[in-house]
Amino acid sequence: MNRNDNNSNENSCNQCHEPLDWQSGGYHCSHCKLDYKKISFCPDCNAALEKLQACGATNYFCNTCNSLKSKRRVSHQFKLV
């Protein structure tokens, strides 16, 4: 499970739990030298979600349920690239 750092950032390394840095469109752990991709999952069917961003708002769409999902209900995991 992820922990919060000083900036209330929940993006932490799965190995060492240090905060991840955003680099070149992905997340990077400078301590472990690992690269991660953040994947979001539907709270209803557990399928991977499509992230939609427009006008500063972020929404998530489930192609399996064919509906938008609240970002408060979505779960996230970091997978090694």
N, CA, C and O atoms as a printed pandas DataFrame, in Angstrom:
     atom_number atom_name residue_name chain_id  residue_number  x_coord  y_coord  z_coord
0              1         N          MET        A               1    0.844   -1.183    0.000
1              2        CA          MET        A               1    0.000    0.000    0.000
2              3         C          MET        A               1    0.889    1.245    0.000
3              4         O          MET        A               1    1.962    1.253    0.604
4              5         N          ASN        A               2    0.439    2.276   -0.671
5              6        CA          ASN        A               2    1.211    3.520   -0.756
6              7         C          ASN        A               2    1.085    4.324    0.528
7              8         O          ASN        A               2    0.090    4.224    1.246
8              9         N          ARG        A               3    2.108    5.120    0.807
9             10        CA          ARG        A               3    2.067    5.996    1.971
10            11         C          ARG        A               3    2.130    7.430    1.495
11            12         O          ARG        A               3    2.524    7.688    0.357
12            13         N          ASN        A               4    1.749    8.369    2.347
13            14        CA          ASN        A               4    1.794    9.789    1.995
14            15         C          ASN        A               4    3.148   10.352    2.337
15            16         O          ASN        A               4    3.734    9.988    3.357
16            17         N          ASP        A               5    3.665   11.253    1.486
17            18        CA          ASP        A               5    4.892   11.962    1.825
18            19         C          ASP        A               5    4.524   13.373    2.257
19            20         O          ASP        A               5    3.347   13.665    2.471
20            21         N          ASN        A               6    5.498   14.241    2.387
21            22        CA          ASN        A               6    5.256   15.593    2.875
22            23         C          ASN        A               6    4.323   16.411    1.988
23            24         O          ASN        A               6    3.702   17.362    2.463
24            25         N          ASN        A               7    4.214   16.060    0.712
25            26        CA          ASN        A               7    3.371   16.804   -0.218
26            27         C          ASN        A               7    2.020   16.129   -0.417
27            28         O          ASN        A               7    1.318   16.451   -1.375
28            29         N          SER        A               8    1.633   15.203    0.457
29            30        CA          SER        A               8    0.388   14.445    0.334
30            31         C          SER        A               8    0.334   13.689   -0.979
31            32         O          SER        A               8   -0.739   13.503   -1.554
32            33         N          ASN        A               9    1.486   13.257   -1.448
33            34        CA          ASN        A               9    1.609   12.514   -2.686
34            35         C          ASN        A               9    1.526   11.029   -2.360
35            36         O          ASN        A               9    2.315   10.534   -1.555
36            37         N          GLU        A              10    0.592   10.311   -2.965
37            38        CA          GLU        A              10    0.440    8.896   -2.687
38            39         C          GLU        A              10    1.192    8.036   -3.690
39            40         O          GLU        A              10    0.970    6.827   -3.746
40            41         N          ASN        A              11    2.074    8.629   -4.480
41            42        CA          ASN        A              11    2.828    7.903   -5.485
42            43         C          ASN        A              11    4.164    7.490   -4.891
43            44         O          ASN        A              11    5.112    8.275   -4.869
44            45         N          SER        A              12    4.235    6.240   -4.403
45            46        CA          SER        A              12    5.471    5.774   -3.802
46            47         C          SER        A              12    5.901    4.447   -4.420
47            48         O          SER        A              12    5.080    3.682   -4.927
48            49         N          CYS        A              13    7.189    4.196   -4.366
49            50        CA          CYS        A              13    7.807    3.002   -4.929
50            51         C          CYS        A              13    7.284    1.749   -4.228
51            52         O          CYS        A              13    7.162    1.720   -3.003
52            53         N          ASN        A              14    6.979    0.719   -5.009
53            54        CA          ASN        A              14    6.522   -0.550   -4.443
54            55         C          ASN        A              14    7.619   -1.255   -3.664
55            56         O          ASN        A              14    7.329   -2.045   -2.766
56            57         N          GLN        A              15    8.887   -0.979   -3.997
57            58        CA          GLN        A              15   10.015   -1.660   -3.365
58            59         C          GLN        A              15   10.482   -0.975   -2.080
59            60         O          GLN        A              15   10.556   -1.607   -1.027
60            61         N          CYS        A              16   10.799    0.330   -2.172
61            62        CA          CYS        A              16   11.401    1.049   -1.041
62            63         C          CYS        A              16   10.441    2.048   -0.382
63            64         O          CYS        A              16   10.745    2.588    0.681
64            65         N          HIS        A              17    9.302    2.290   -1.000
65            66        CA          HIS        A              17    8.261    3.199   -0.497
66            67         C          HIS        A              17    8.675    4.675   -0.483
67            68         O          HIS        A              17    8.028    5.497    0.167
68            69         N          GLU        A              18    9.746    5.006   -1.196
69            70        CA          GLU        A              18   10.136    6.403   -1.363
70            71         C          GLU        A              18    9.215    7.049   -2.393
71            72         O          GLU        A              18    8.671    6.352   -3.250
72            73         N          PRO        A              19    9.028    8.373   -2.325
73            74        CA          PRO        A              19    8.182    9.059   -3.313
74            75         C          PRO        A              19    8.734    8.898   -4.732
75            76         O          PRO        A              19    9.944    8.941   -4.952
76            77         N          LEU        A              20    7.827    8.714   -5.681
77            78        CA          LEU        A              20    8.211    8.596   -7.081
78            79         C          LEU        A              20    8.269    9.970   -7.723
79            80         O          LEU        A              20    7.504   10.868   -7.369
80            81         N          ASP        A              21    9.184   10.124   -8.671
81            82        CA          ASP        A              21    9.319   11.356   -9.448
82            83         C          ASP        A              21    8.626   11.166  -10.789
83            84         O          ASP        A              21    8.637   10.072  -11.354
84            85         N          TRP        A              22    8.020   12.245  -11.297
85            86        CA          TRP        A              22    7.406   12.226  -12.618
86            87         C          TRP        A              22    8.478   12.569  -13.630
87            88         O          TRP        A              22    9.048   13.658  -13.577
88            89         N          GLN        A              23    8.770   11.648  -14.565
89            90        CA          GLN        A              23    9.800   11.862  -15.579
90            91         C          GLN        A              23    9.359   11.265  -16.904
91            92         O          GLN        A              23    8.982   10.095  -16.969
92            93         N          SER        A              24    9.406   12.057  -17.947
93            94        CA          SER        A              24    9.157   11.589  -19.320
94            95         C          SER        A              24    7.873   10.773  -19.465
95            96         O          SER        A              24    7.872    9.721  -20.104
96            97         N          GLY        A              25    6.786   11.256  -18.874
97            98        CA          GLY        A              25    5.503   10.599  -19.035
98            99         C          GLY        A              25    5.287    9.376  -18.170
99           100         O          GLY        A              25    4.351    8.611  -18.404
100          101         N          GLY        A              26    6.138    9.175  -17.171
101          102        CA          GLY        A              26    5.989    8.034  -16.276
102          103         C          GLY        A              26    6.567    8.358  -14.914
103          104         O          GLY        A              26    7.035    9.471  -14.676
104          105         N          TYR        A              27    6.534    7.396  -14.032
105          106        CA          TYR        A              27    7.041    7.578  -12.672
106          107         C          TYR        A              27    8.374    6.859  -12.526
107          108         O          TYR        A              27    8.574    5.786  -13.096
108          109         N          HIS        A              28    9.284    7.452  -11.761
109          110        CA          HIS        A              28   10.626    6.902  -11.593
110          111         C          HIS        A              28   11.037    6.969  -10.127
111          112         O          HIS        A              28   10.833    7.987   -9.465
112          113         N          CYS        A              29   11.615    5.881   -9.624
113          114        CA          CYS        A              29   12.171    5.862   -8.273
114          115         C          CYS        A              29   13.666    6.115   -8.382
115          116         O          CYS        A              29   14.403    5.289   -8.920
116          117         N          SER        A              30   14.111    7.254   -7.872
117          118        CA          SER        A              30   15.532    7.584   -7.964
118          119         C          SER        A              30   16.365    6.731   -7.012
119          120         O          SER        A              30   17.570    6.586   -7.214
120          121         N          HIS        A              31   15.754    6.174   -5.994
121          122        CA          HIS        A              31   16.472    5.317   -5.038
122          123         C          HIS        A              31   16.715    3.922   -5.627
123          124         O          HIS        A              31   17.841    3.427   -5.598
124          125         N          CYS        A              32   15.673    3.295   -6.156
125          126        CA          CYS        A              32   15.769    1.934   -6.707
126          127         C          CYS        A              32   16.123    1.910   -8.195
127          128         O          CYS        A              32   16.473    0.861   -8.736
128          129         N          LYS        A              33   16.031    3.066   -8.855
129          130        CA          LYS        A              33   16.268    3.178  -10.300
130          131         C          LYS        A              33   15.255    2.361  -11.106
131          132         O          LYS        A              33   15.599    1.759  -12.123
132          133         N          LEU        A              34   14.007    2.348  -10.641
133          134        CA          LEU        A              34   12.931    1.625  -11.319
134          135         C          LEU        A              34   11.939    2.602  -11.935
135          136         O          LEU        A              34   11.725    3.698  -11.417
136          137         N          ASP        A              35   11.332    2.186  -13.054
137          138        CA          ASP        A              35   10.311    2.986  -13.724
138          139         C          ASP        A              35    8.958    2.305  -13.578
139          140         O          ASP        A              35    8.845    1.084  -13.681
140          141         N          TYR        A              36    7.927    3.122  -13.335
141          142        CA          TYR        A              36    6.585    2.614  -13.117
142          143         C          TYR        A              36    5.580    3.296  -14.025
143          144         O          TYR        A              36    5.780    4.420  -14.485
144          145         N          LYS        A              37    4.486    2.575  -14.267
145          146        CA          LYS        A              37    3.321    3.112  -14.952
146          147         C          LYS        A              37    2.166    3.018  -13.963
147          148         O          LYS        A              37    1.980    1.984  -13.323
148          149         N          LYS        A              38    1.390    4.091  -13.835
149          150        CA          LYS        A              38    0.247    4.103  -12.929
150          151         C          LYS        A              38   -0.987    3.620  -13.686
151          152         O          LYS        A              38   -1.358    4.185  -14.715
152          153         N          ILE        A              39   -1.614    2.571  -13.164
153          154        CA          ILE        A              39   -2.788    1.987  -13.794
154          155         C          ILE        A              39   -3.974    2.146  -12.845
155          156         O          ILE        A              39   -3.871    1.870  -11.650
156          157         N          SER        A              40   -5.086    2.590  -13.391
157          158        CA          SER        A              40   -6.308    2.810  -12.604
158          159         C          SER        A              40   -7.301    1.696  -12.893
159          160         O          SER        A              40   -7.398    1.218  -14.023
160          161         N          PHE        A              41   -8.051    1.276  -11.849
161          162        CA          PHE        A              41   -8.978    0.161  -11.975
162          163         C          PHE        A              41  -10.387    0.556  -11.562
163          164         O          PHE        A              41  -10.586    1.356  -10.648
164          165         N          CYS        A              42  -11.362   -0.026  -12.258
165          166        CA          CYS        A              42  -12.778    0.211  -11.997
166          167         C          CYS        A              42  -13.164   -0.355  -10.628
167          168         O          CYS        A              42  -12.807   -1.489  -10.308
168          169         N          PRO        A              43  -13.887    0.422   -9.820
169          170        CA          PRO        A              43  -14.317   -0.069   -8.512
170          171         C          PRO        A              43  -15.434   -1.114   -8.600
171          172         O          PRO        A              43  -15.697   -1.819   -7.626
172          173         N          ASP        A              44  -16.087   -1.219   -9.751
173          174        CA          ASP        A              44  -17.211   -2.138   -9.898
174          175         C          ASP        A              44  -16.827   -3.475  -10.539
175          176         O          ASP        A              44  -17.292   -4.526  -10.098
176          177         N          CYS        A              45  -15.980   -3.444  -11.578
177          178        CA          CYS        A              45  -15.630   -4.683  -12.277
178          179         C          CYS        A              45  -14.136   -4.984  -12.254
179          180         O          CYS        A              45  -13.719   -6.041  -12.728
180          181         N          ASN        A              46  -13.319   -4.076  -11.714
181          182        CA          ASN        A              46  -11.876   -4.229  -11.571
182          183         C          ASN        A              46  -11.121   -4.227  -12.902
183          184         O          ASN        A              46   -9.968   -4.656  -12.946
184          185         N          ALA        A              47  -11.735   -3.761  -13.976
185          186        CA          ALA        A              47  -11.065   -3.645  -15.272
186          187         C          ALA        A              47  -10.211   -2.379  -15.283
187          188         O          ALA        A              47  -10.493   -1.424  -14.558
188          189         N          ALA        A              48   -9.165   -2.378  -16.112
189          190        CA          ALA        A              48   -8.340   -1.178  -16.274
190          191         C          ALA        A              48   -9.185   -0.071  -16.892
191          192         O          ALA        A              48   -9.997   -0.310  -17.786
192          193         N          LEU        A              49   -8.975    1.154  -16.391
193          194        CA          LEU        A              49   -9.767    2.298  -16.844
194          195         C          LEU        A              49   -8.998    3.162  -17.825
195          196         O          LEU        A              49   -7.767    3.182  -17.830
196          197         N          GLU        A              50   -9.736    3.867  -18.644
197          198        CA          GLU        A              50   -9.174    4.868  -19.543
198          199         C          GLU        A              50   -9.242    6.219  -18.836
199          200         O          GLU        A              50  -10.293    6.605  -18.324
200          201         N          LYS        A              51   -8.128    6.927  -18.810
201          202        CA          LYS        A              51   -8.070    8.235  -18.152
202          203         C          LYS        A              51   -8.397    9.305  -19.183
203          204         O          LYS        A              51   -7.778    9.359  -20.245
204          205         N          LEU        A              52   -9.371   10.158  -18.869
205          206        CA          LEU        A              52   -9.784   11.244  -19.745
206          207         C          LEU        A              52   -9.453   12.565  -19.071
207          208         O          LEU        A              52   -9.855   12.801  -17.932
208          209         N          GLN        A              53   -8.724   13.424  -19.764
209          210        CA          GLN        A              53   -8.381   14.732  -19.213
210          211         C          GLN        A              53   -8.803   15.817  -20.190
211          212         O          GLN        A              53   -8.472   15.776  -21.375
212          213         N          ALA        A              54   -9.547   16.798  -19.662
213          214        CA          ALA        A              54   -9.989   17.925  -20.478
214          215         C          ALA        A              54  -10.278   19.114  -19.573
215          216         O          ALA        A              54  -10.902   18.968  -18.522
216          217         N          CYS        A              55   -9.831   20.266  -19.980
217          218        CA          CYS        A              55  -10.108   21.520  -19.260
218          219         C          CYS        A              55   -9.710   21.444  -17.784
219          220         O          CYS        A              55  -10.390   22.010  -16.928
220          221         N          GLY        A              56   -8.621   20.754  -17.487
221          222        CA          GLY        A              56   -8.139   20.665  -16.115
222          223         C          GLY        A              56   -8.823   19.621  -15.262
223          224         O          GLY        A              56   -8.436   19.426  -14.110
224          225         N          ALA        A              57   -9.828   18.944  -15.791
225          226        CA          ALA        A              57  -10.540   17.910  -15.039
226          227         C          ALA        A              57  -10.076   16.527  -15.482
227          228         O          ALA        A              57   -9.797   16.307  -16.661
228          229         N          THR        A              58   -9.994   15.607  -14.542
229          230        CA          THR        A              58   -9.635   14.229  -14.832
230          231         C          THR        A              58  -10.828   13.334  -14.536
231          232         O          THR        A              58  -11.406   13.390  -13.450
232          233         N          ASN        A              59  -11.188   12.515  -15.503
233          234        CA          ASN        A              59  -12.272   11.549  -15.346
234          235         C          ASN        A              59  -11.761   10.183  -15.772
235          236         O          ASN        A              59  -10.740   10.072  -16.452
236          237         N          TYR        A              60  -12.474    9.159  -15.370
237          238        CA          TYR        A              60  -12.105    7.794  -15.721
238          239         C          TYR        A              60  -13.297    7.111  -16.358
239          240         O          TYR        A              60  -14.432    7.246  -15.900
240          241         N          PHE        A              61  -13.017    6.364  -17.441
241          242        CA          PHE        A              61  -14.072    5.658  -18.163
242          243         C          PHE        A              61  -13.763    4.173  -18.178
243          244         O          PHE        A              61  -12.641    3.765  -18.477
244          245         N          CYS        A              62  -14.770    3.363  -17.853
245          246        CA          CYS        A              62  -14.632    1.910  -17.901
246          247         C          CYS        A              62  -15.273    1.407  -19.186
247          248         O          CYS        A              62  -16.478    1.560  -19.389
248          249         N          ASN        A              63  -14.461    0.804  -20.055
249          250        CA          ASN        A              63  -14.982    0.251  -21.306
250          251         C          ASN        A              63  -15.809   -1.008  -21.063
251          252         O          ASN        A              63  -16.666   -1.344  -21.880
252          253         N          THR        A              64  -15.571   -1.702  -19.967
253          254        CA          THR        A              64  -16.342   -2.903  -19.644
254          255         C          THR        A              64  -17.740   -2.538  -19.155
255          256         O          THR        A              64  -18.730   -3.101  -19.621
256          257         N          CYS        A              65  -17.821   -1.597  -18.218
257          258        CA          CYS        A              65  -19.118   -1.139  -17.687
258          259         C          CYS        A              65  -19.777   -0.114  -18.610
259          260         O          CYS        A              65  -20.975    0.147  -18.505
260          261         N          ASN        A              66  -18.981    0.464  -19.517
261          262        CA          ASN        A              66  -19.433    1.502  -20.440
262          263         C          ASN        A              66  -19.988    2.713  -19.698
263          264         O          ASN        A              66  -21.057    3.228  -20.025
264          265         N          SER        A              67  -19.220    3.163  -18.670
265          266        CA          SER        A              67  -19.665    4.324  -17.895
266          267         C          SER        A              67  -18.485    5.056  -17.264
267          268         O          SER        A              67  -17.404    4.496  -17.079
268          269         N          LEU        A              68  -18.725    6.319  -16.941
269          270        CA          LEU        A              68  -17.733    7.110  -16.219
270          271         C          LEU        A              68  -17.680    6.654  -14.771
271          272         O          LEU        A              68  -18.686    6.220  -14.210
272          273         N          LYS        A              69  -16.497    6.755  -14.168
273          274        CA          LYS        A              69  -16.309    6.365  -12.771
274          275         C          LYS        A              69  -15.749    7.547  -11.997
275          276         O          LYS        A              69  -14.891    8.276  -12.496
276          277         N          SER        A              70  -16.227    7.731  -10.797
277          278        CA          SER        A              70  -15.764    8.800   -9.924
278          279         C          SER        A              70  -14.306    8.571   -9.538
279          280         O          SER        A              70  -13.925    7.464   -9.157
280          281         N          LYS        A              71  -13.495    9.620   -9.638
281          282        CA          LYS        A              71  -12.078    9.464   -9.297
282          283         C          LYS        A              71  -11.883    9.127   -7.821
283          284         O          LYS        A              71  -10.836    8.602   -7.444
284          285         N          ARG        A              72  -12.863    9.417   -6.990
285          286        CA          ARG        A              72  -12.778    9.067   -5.565
286          287         C          ARG        A              72  -12.945    7.571   -5.327
287          288         O          ARG        A              72  -12.504    7.054   -4.300
288          289         N          ARG        A              73  -13.572    6.881   -6.256
289          290        CA          ARG        A              73  -13.798    5.443   -6.101
290          291         C          ARG        A              73  -12.766    4.589   -6.812
291          292         O          ARG        A              73  -12.673    3.389   -6.554
292          293         N          VAL        A              74  -11.994    5.187   -7.701
293          294        CA          VAL        A              74  -11.022    4.470   -8.513
294          295         C          VAL        A              74   -9.819    4.052   -7.665
295          296         O          VAL        A              74   -9.358    4.815   -6.817
296          297         N          SER        A              75   -9.315    2.844   -7.897
297          298        CA          SER        A              75   -8.090    2.406   -7.236
298          299         C          SER        A              75   -6.937    2.463   -8.225
299          300         O          SER        A              75   -7.139    2.312   -9.430
300          301         N          HIS        A              76   -5.733    2.680   -7.720
301          302        CA          HIS        A              76   -4.548    2.816   -8.564
302          303         C          HIS        A              76   -3.470    1.840   -8.107
303          304         O          HIS        A              76   -3.335    1.549   -6.919
304          305         N          GLN        A              77   -2.712    1.347   -9.068
305          306        CA          GLN        A              77   -1.551    0.497   -8.785
306          307         C          GLN        A              77   -0.403    0.943   -9.670
307          308         O          GLN        A              77   -0.606    1.437  -10.779
308          309         N          PHE        A              78    0.804    0.762   -9.162
309          310        CA          PHE        A              78    1.988    1.063   -9.938
310          311         C          PHE        A              78    2.604   -0.245  -10.421
311          312         O          PHE        A              78    2.936   -1.122   -9.624
312          313         N          LYS        A              79    2.750   -0.360  -11.741
313          314        CA          LYS        A              79    3.341   -1.548  -12.359
314          315         C          LYS        A              79    4.690   -1.179  -12.936
315          316         O          LYS        A              79    4.853   -0.096  -13.498
316          317         N          LEU        A              80    5.678   -2.086  -12.800
317          318        CA          LEU        A              80    6.990   -1.852  -13.385
318          319         C          LEU        A              80    6.882   -1.807  -14.898
319          320         O          LEU        A              80    6.124   -2.564  -15.507
320          321         N          VAL        A              81    7.648   -0.912  -15.491
321          322        CA          VAL        A              81    7.657   -0.778  -16.956
322          323         C          VAL        A              81    8.732   -1.685  -17.512
323          324         O          VAL        A              81    8.925   -1.740  -18.727
